[in-house]
Amino acid sequence: MALGLGMTACSRDFTVAYLYATSATRTTSGVINAYSIDYQSGALQQLADSPIPSGGSNPVTLVASPNGKYIYVLNHDTSTVVAFAVGTDGKLFPQATTNVVQGNGLIGSFPTAAAIDGTGSYLYVTFTYQNGYTSARPGPGGIAVFPITASTGALGAPVTNTTVGTTAANPLPYFPTGMSPVGVTASLLHNFVYVVEQDTTTSNGVTSNVGNILAFSNGPASGTENGTLIPIAGTATVNATTLTGFKVGTTPSAIAEDPSAHFVYVTDQATNQLYAFNVITNGALQSNSSSPFSTGQFPLGLTIDPRGLFLYVANFGDSTVSAYAINQGNGALSGVAGTTQVSTGPTCVTVEPALGIYLYTSNNTDPTVSAEQLNPHTGSLTSVQGTPYTAQTLPTCAVSVANGSHATEVVNAN
């Protein structure tokens, strides 16, 4: 029995992290593909109970808490957020389902993106339509802020908005954005939140697409987080239901901030470009003088490695990942090794947070998950043996969490 226990412990040591990829199956419910990540090779092994029901229809994205104990899945078509606890063996345990549309006090519908602040205290969820708007009557979207209970990962009631486009006498359970919010990121070190959206503008009777980044502080910019979003200089209320902010491209698709909270990056799926911004006083954004940078075709997702040295973009159109080195002084990007071919139609890209050397993409068209090993000194990518790995139909996004015994090893990866 002692020998058996020893082998079990050793086996667990070789699981460095876990990977979860949502799939929008052609049935009524979506699923989550769950994998263990091998410590030595980065190879994936499906967990015994994978795939797992996502708790709703058409899961579009998922996000992990900073401590890796919980993940939250956004089911677009059922307008729900489902919380899962991550077991010590990587197994997912559904905890609770939260409606983005909440009874008679509607928040909104069709969630699109999610982020969690660095303290793990708040979940930010962008959605397509505010109360009163639908696909038949399009209108502006919004962002809901859900407090997270640290001990259980449960979501509390959404924070009441009395500051943006409303009054204390007529509070709302969400904060307005522009027409189509598609991405959100929250600072790991500060209480800043950035939302990127696809908007339109009309000039001389001609309507054209334009991207916007809305910048908020969670509570006073130099104060303590309290869940209340306050627009930062450069973000302004157009009317009671719509905001405008920092211009970025024409059809932005994703947003990320580096771990140092100095730089913000946005992909544009229409122009095949990557925009860089410097975070300045009180969270305002300033366009990087070297921006924009070229990507592959139709970039949909991006991520930054845990050390903040390299940035990776998933290019859906040509099935590649573009790699860039981040200038630590000014945020400018330089190509590391061009582009790396992955499987067909990558949507999201994630780097496991334990060693910080294995990268994965969810491939919507295959359907598979691709695995790459990144060189921690150069950022270049090489394929993991056995890639790609099978997933359920139509993978939409992916996220990774560290196995508890390896949670701090990334600091030694260089």
Salt bridges, closest charged atoms under 4 A:
ASP77 OD1 - HIS76 ND1 2.72
ASP305 OD2 - ARG307 NE 3.65
GLU409 OE2 - HIS406 ND1 2.52
